Amino acid sequence: MPHYQSSSVEAARKRVAAMLAEVRKEAGLFGHEVAARCHWNKSKVSRIENALTSPSDADIRAWCEACGAGDQAADIVAASRTADSMYLEWKRLQRTGLRQLQESRIPLYERTKLLRGYASHVIPGLFQTPAYAAALLSVIGRFHGAPDDTAAAVAARMARAHVLHKAGHRFTLVVEESVLRHQIGDAEAMAGQLGHLLSVMSLPAVSLGVIPMAARERTMWTVEAFNVFDDQRVHVELLTAQVTLTTPGEVALYVKAFSRLRELAVYGAEARSLITSAIEAAR
């Protein structure tokens, strides 16, 4: 896993390492004995127990069998997969195309009651039009070398947006004004997307703020795009990967950042004015 300083990711990996260490100790074995039974270099056991190396599913099963604890392998494999899912490279997520990735996120959005999001580069996915999404996803797919399934991925993204109309959900999103000015697709697609934003703003469950480029003395700098799901988890979008954060301290820090960013934004008529101005510039 590429290095990413996240206590959520590190803590999840250390839990897996601790589980394996406990299995070894309960078996009364030393590390070199586990290594010998698994036909590994003895340093591999040390690296795994110190969370320096992430064990594969096969490694975990071999470890448990070597310790006479084969019945514990399934639980440890599950914990390891959870840790892996906290840092997912786009090339891994998109290796079969973009449709599956879009579909996999639908359950999370459906069970989330309060979604807070910040967009610093592109229009938030929930608010995208088919034309804008098609232009964006095709560029992303080409960049990461993913199979071209843009049409299916766009359909899945549009299906996810149905949560905007379901009772019991609230969406509070903030975008930088520059997002309104960065053209994705042709002029018609961009103008249509911005017009759609004006419509989305009228939905009772939606609060959309725009941070003006002219904002003075910012109390929060421009950061990477992120979404906060019910104060339980945060998705951060890096160029290389999606990072999932669940440690309370990290989640709280992103909630704090969102609050600062939200204070910088304008709403209602002022936000509409910025969007309308961007529409005129896009034509």
C-alpha positions as CSV (number, residue, x, y, z in Angstrom):
1,M,0.0,0.0,0.0
2,P,1.4,3.4,-0.9
3,H,2.2,5.4,2.3
4,Y,-0.6,7.6,3.5
5,Q,-0.5,9.2,6.9
6,S,-3.9,8.3,8.2
7,S,-4.5,6.9,11.7
8,S,-7.6,5.1,10.4
9,V,-5.6,3.1,7.9
10,E,-2.7,2.5,10.3
11,A,-5.0,1.5,13.1
12,A,-6.9,-1.0,10.9
13,R,-3.6,-2.6,9.8
14,K,-2.3,-2.8,13.3
15,R,-5.5,-4.6,14.5
16,V,-4.9,-7.3,11.9
17,A,-1.3,-7.6,13.0
18,A,-2.3,-7.9,16.6
19,M,-4.9,-10.6,15.8
20,L,-2.2,-12.7,14.0
21,A,0.3,-12.1,16.9
22,E,-2.3,-13.3,19.3
23,V,-2.9,-16.5,17.3
24,R,0.8,-17.2,17.3
25,K,1.1,-16.6,21.1
26,E,-1.9,-18.8,21.9
27,A,-0.3,-21.6,19.9
28,G,2.9,-21.2,22.0
29,L,5.0,-20.6,18.9
30,F,7.9,-18.2,18.2
31,G,8.0,-16.1,15.1
32,H,10.7,-18.2,13.5
33,E,8.6,-21.4,14.1
34,V,5.6,-19.9,12.2
35,A,7.9,-18.9,9.4
36,A,9.4,-22.4,9.2
37,R,6.0,-24.0,9.1
38,C,4.8,-21.6,6.3
39,H,8.1,-21.9,4.4
40,W,8.8,-18.2,4.7
41,N,11.8,-16.1,5.5
42,K,11.6,-15.5,9.3
43,S,11.7,-11.7,8.8
44,K,8.3,-11.9,7.1
45,V,6.6,-12.8,10.4
46,S,8.2,-9.9,12.1
47,R,7.2,-7.5,9.3
48,I,3.6,-8.7,9.4
49,E,3.3,-8.5,13.2
50,N,4.7,-5.0,13.2
51,A,2.2,-3.9,10.4
52,L,5.1,-3.2,8.0
53,T,3.8,-5.7,5.5
54,S,0.2,-6.3,4.7
55,P,-0.6,-10.1,4.6
56,S,-2.4,-11.6,1.7
57,D,-5.5,-13.7,2.3
58,A,-3.3,-16.8,1.6
59,D,-0.7,-15.6,4.1
60,I,-3.4,-15.3,6.8
61,R,-4.8,-18.7,6.1
62,A,-1.3,-20.3,6.1
63,W,-0.4,-18.5,9.4
64,C,-3.6,-19.7,11.1
65,E,-3.1,-23.3,9.9
66,A,0.5,-23.2,11.1
67,C,-0.8,-22.2,14.5
68,G,-3.6,-24.8,14.6
69,A,-6.2,-22.1,14.4
70,G,-7.6,-22.5,10.9
71,D,-11.1,-21.6,12.2
72,Q,-9.9,-18.1,13.0
73,A,-8.7,-17.4,9.4
74,A,-12.0,-16.2,8.0
75,D,-12.4,-13.4,10.7
76,I,-8.9,-12.2,10.2
77,V,-9.2,-12.2,6.4
78,A,-12.3,-10.1,6.8
79,A,-10.5,-7.6,9.0
80,S,-7.6,-7.4,6.6
81,R,-9.9,-6.7,3.7
82,T,-11.6,-3.9,5.7
83,A,-8.1,-2.4,6.3
84,D,-7.3,-2.7,2.6
85,S,-10.6,-1.0,1.6
86,M,-9.5,2.2,3.5
87,Y,-6.9,3.0,0.9
88,L,-8.1,2.0,-2.6
89,E,-6.1,2.9,-5.6
90,W,-8.2,4.1,-8.5
91,K,-6.4,1.8,-10.9
92,R,-7.5,-1.1,-8.7
93,L,-11.0,0.2,-8.3
94,Q,-11.3,0.8,-12.1
95,R,-9.6,-2.2,-13.5
96,T,-12.9,-3.6,-14.7
97,G,-14.3,-0.2,-15.7
98,L,-16.1,2.6,-13.9
99,R,-19.6,1.2,-13.7
100,Q,-18.9,-1.2,-10.8
101,L,-17.3,1.5,-8.8
102,Q,-20.4,3.8,-9.2
103,E,-22.8,1.0,-8.3
104,S,-20.8,-0.1,-5.2
105,R,-21.4,3.3,-3.7
106,I,-25.1,3.4,-3.9
107,P,-25.8,1.5,-0.6
108,L,-23.7,4.0,1.3
109,Y,-25.5,6.9,-0.1
110,E,-28.9,5.3,0.6
111,R,-28.2,4.7,4.3
112,T,-26.6,8.1,4.9
113,K,-28.9,10.6,6.5
114,L,-26.6,13.7,6.4
115,L,-24.1,14.0,3.6
116,R,-21.7,16.9,3.7
117,G,-19.4,17.5,0.8
118,Y,-16.7,19.9,-0.4
119,A,-15.8,20.1,-4.1
120,S,-12.6,21.9,-5.2
121,H,-12.2,20.6,-8.7
122,V,-15.4,19.2,-10.3
123,I,-19.2,19.4,-9.8
124,P,-20.2,16.9,-7.0
125,G,-21.3,13.5,-8.5
126,L,-24.8,13.7,-7.0
127,F,-25.4,17.0,-8.9
128,Q,-23.9,16.0,-12.3
129,T,-25.9,15.8,-15.5
130,P,-25.4,12.8,-17.9
131,A,-23.5,14.9,-20.4
132,Y,-21.1,16.4,-17.8
133,A,-20.6,13.0,-16.1
134,A,-19.9,11.3,-19.5
135,A,-17.3,13.9,-20.3
136,L,-15.6,13.6,-16.9
137,L,-15.7,9.9,-16.5
138,S,-14.3,9.3,-20.0
139,V,-11.4,11.5,-19.2
140,I,-10.8,9.7,-15.9
141,G,-11.1,6.3,-17.5
142,R,-8.5,7.2,-20.1
143,F,-6.1,8.7,-17.6
144,H,-6.2,5.6,-15.4
145,G,-6.3,3.2,-18.4
146,A,-9.6,1.7,-17.4
147,P,-11.8,-0.3,-19.8
148,D,-14.3,2.0,-21.5
149,D,-17.7,1.5,-20.0
150,T,-18.6,5.2,-19.8
151,A,-22.2,4.9,-20.7
152,A,-22.9,2.2,-18.1
153,A,-20.9,4.2,-15.5
154,V,-23.0,7.3,-16.2
155,A,-26.2,5.4,-15.9
156,A,-25.1,4.1,-12.5
157,R,-24.1,7.6,-11.3
158,M,-27.5,8.9,-12.4
159,A,-29.2,6.1,-10.5
160,R,-27.3,7.1,-7.3
161,A,-28.7,10.6,-7.5
162,H,-32.2,9.3,-6.8
163,V,-31.4,9.7,-3.1
164,L,-31.8,13.5,-3.5
165,H,-35.5,12.9,-3.7
166,K,-35.9,10.4,-0.9
167,A,-37.3,11.4,2.4
168,G,-35.1,11.4,5.5
169,H,-31.9,12.6,3.7
170,R,-30.1,15.9,3.8
171,F,-27.3,17.1,1.6
172,T,-25.1,20.1,2.4
173,L,-22.5,20.7,-0.2
174,V,-20.0,23.5,-0.8
175,V,-18.1,24.1,-4.1
176,E,-15.4,26.5,-5.0
177,E,-16.5,29.1,-7.6
178,S,-13.6,27.9,-9.8
179,V,-15.4,24.6,-10.2
180,L,-18.2,26.5,-12.0
181,R,-15.6,27.9,-14.4
182,H,-13.6,24.7,-15.2
183,Q,-15.1,23.4,-18.5
184,I,-15.8,19.7,-18.6
185,G,-17.1,18.6,-21.9
186,D,-18.2,21.1,-24.6
187,A,-19.8,24.5,-23.9
188,E,-23.3,23.0,-24.2
189,A,-22.6,20.3,-21.7
190,M,-21.1,22.8,-19.3
191,A,-24.0,25.3,-19.6
192,G,-26.5,22.5,-19.1
193,Q,-24.6,21.3,-16.0
194,L,-24.7,24.8,-14.5
195,G,-28.4,25.1,-15.3
196,H,-29.0,21.8,-13.5
197,L,-27.2,23.2,-10.4
198,L,-29.8,26.0,-10.3
199,S,-32.5,23.4,-10.3
200,V,-30.9,21.2,-7.7
201,M,-30.6,24.2,-5.3
202,S,-34.4,24.3,-5.1
203,L,-34.7,20.8,-3.7
204,P,-35.9,20.9,-0.1
205,A,-33.2,18.5,1.1
206,V,-30.3,20.3,-0.6
207,S,-28.1,23.2,0.7
208,L,-25.6,24.3,-1.9
209,G,-23.0,27.0,-1.1
210,V,-20.4,28.6,-3.5
211,I,-17.2,30.0,-2.2
212,P,-16.5,33.1,-4.3
213,M,-13.0,33.4,-5.8
214,A,-13.0,36.9,-4.5
215,A,-13.4,35.7,-0.9
216,R,-11.0,37.7,1.3
217,E,-9.0,36.5,4.3
218,R,-9.9,32.9,4.0
219,T,-10.0,31.0,7.3
220,M,-9.7,27.7,5.4
221,W,-7.5,27.0,2.4
222,T,-8.5,25.0,-0.7
223,V,-8.1,21.3,0.1
224,E,-8.8,18.0,-1.6
225,A,-12.4,17.0,-2.3
226,F,-14.1,15.1,0.4
227,N,-17.5,13.8,1.7
228,V,-18.6,13.3,5.3
229,F,-21.1,10.5,5.8
230,D,-23.2,11.0,9.0
231,D,-20.1,11.9,11.1
232,Q,-19.1,8.2,10.8
233,R,-16.7,8.2,7.8
234,V,-15.0,10.5,5.4
235,H,-14.0,9.7,1.8
236,V,-11.1,11.8,0.5
237,E,-10.3,11.8,-3.2
238,L,-6.6,11.9,-4.1
239,L,-5.2,11.7,-7.6
240,T,-4.1,8.1,-7.0
241,A,-6.7,6.7,-4.6
242,Q,-9.8,7.0,-2.5
243,V,-9.0,7.1,1.2
244,T,-11.7,6.1,3.8
245,L,-11.3,7.6,7.3
246,T,-13.2,6.3,10.3
247,T,-11.1,7.3,13.3
248,P,-13.2,9.8,15.3
249,G,-10.3,12.3,15.5
250,E,-9.8,12.3,11.7
251,V,-13.5,12.5,11.0
252,A,-13.8,15.5,13.4
253,L,-11.0,17.3,11.7
254,Y,-12.8,17.1,8.3
255,V,-16.0,18.2,9.9
256,K,-14.2,21.2,11.3
257,A,-12.7,21.9,7.9
258,F,-16.2,21.7,6.3
259,S,-17.6,24.1,8.9
260,R,-14.9,26.6,8.0
261,L,-15.4,26.2,4.3
262,R,-19.2,26.5,4.7
263,E,-18.7,29.8,6.5
264,L,-16.9,31.2,3.4
265,A,-19.7,30.2,1.0
266,V,-22.6,32.3,-0.2
267,Y,-26.1,30.9,-0.6
268,G,-29.4,31.7,-2.2
269,A,-29.5,34.7,-4.5
270,E,-25.8,35.3,-4.2
271,A,-24.9,31.7,-5.1
272,R,-27.4,31.8,-8.0
273,S,-25.8,34.9,-9.3
274,L,-22.3,33.3,-9.4
275,I,-23.8,30.2,-11.2
276,T,-25.6,32.4,-13.7
277,S,-22.5,34.4,-14.4
278,A,-20.6,31.1,-15.1
279,I,-23.4,30.0,-17.5
280,E,-23.0,33.2,-19.5
281,A,-19.2,32.7,-19.6
282,A,-19.6,29.0,-20.7
283,R,-21.7,29.9,-23.8
